[in-house]
Amino acid sequence: KEIEFGATVLEGILHADIVGFHGFTDARHFLSSAKRILGLSHDSLEGGLLGVKYKGRTVVVTMSSVSVEPEMVDAVMDFPTTISGAAELKSKHSGRAIIAGVD
């Protein structure tokens, strides 16, 4: 299944120098989407990394198993600064979908 603006989302992600995922499965889905939607292939790089050629440069794809503690995220979501920051972003980007991640 493909999201409505999948190509646009992928192209936005591919403007980064490095794209990191928590596990190989997530990276594999990203690589297969890049191939299926944008026609891009990936290469093996030194050190066991993967790279996607995009607009004349190589975007490095990494995998790193890092845990995120849901209880900590839930607690931070209730901070006044988090609530006001979220409201500011929603106001600034009214009518748009906001995609965010935990880093």
N, C-alpha and C positions, 0 to 999 in steps of 0.2 A: 504494500500500500504506500502511496506517495502523497505527501502533503501538497497543497495547492501551489505554494511558492517554493517548492523543493530546490529548484535550480538556483533561485535567488539566495536562499539560505546557504546552500553549498558554496556558491561563489563568495558570499560574505565571509564564511569560515576560511576559505582558501586564500584570503588576503593576509592571513596571519603567516608568520614565518614557521611557527611550530603549532601543531594541533595535537593536544594530548587527551587520552582516554584512560579510564580506570582499568579497563581490561581489554584483552585481545578481541573478544566478541564485539564490543562497541567499535573498535577500530576497524574490524572486518566489515561491519555494516556500513561505516562511513566510506571505506574504500570501494565497496560494491555499489553504493549509491553514486559515488563520484564517477564510476565507470558507466553505470546504467543511465544516469540522468545527463551527465556532462561529457561522456565518452573519454574520460581520463583513465589512464592506467597508472600503476605504481611500480616502483623499482626498489630493490634491496640496496641499502646504503651501508657504509662502513659502520661497524659497531652493532649490527643487528637491527638498525632502524629502517623504516620504510619512508619513501619519498614519493610525492605526487607532483608531476610536472604541471604547472599552471601558469600560463601567460609568461613563458620564458624563464621561470624560476622554479626551484624545488621547494615544496612545502613539506617539512618533516612531520611524520606522524609517529607519535610516541604512545607507549602504554605504561602505566604506573599504577599498581594496585595500592591505592591509598583509601583508607576508610574514612567515612564521614559519619560522625556520631549524630543520629537523628535528634536525640534529646538536646544536644547543644544547639543545633540549628533551630529547633522549636523554641528554645529559650531566647535566642537572639532575635527571632521574629517578633517577640513581644517588647523589645527595647524601644523606647520612644524615638531614638535616632533612626532605627530601622523603619518604623511606621511612617515618620515624617519623610524619610528618604524615598520610600516607596510611593508615597502620595505625590512627592515632587516629580518623580519619574513618570508616573501615570498622567499627571497634568501636562508635563512637557511633551509627552508623546501620545497625547489624546487621540483615540481612534486607531492606534497601532497596536499590534501584538508585541509584547516584550519577552524575549527569550533570555533567561539568565541561568547561571550555573554556580555551583558551590566550588570554590577553589581552595 
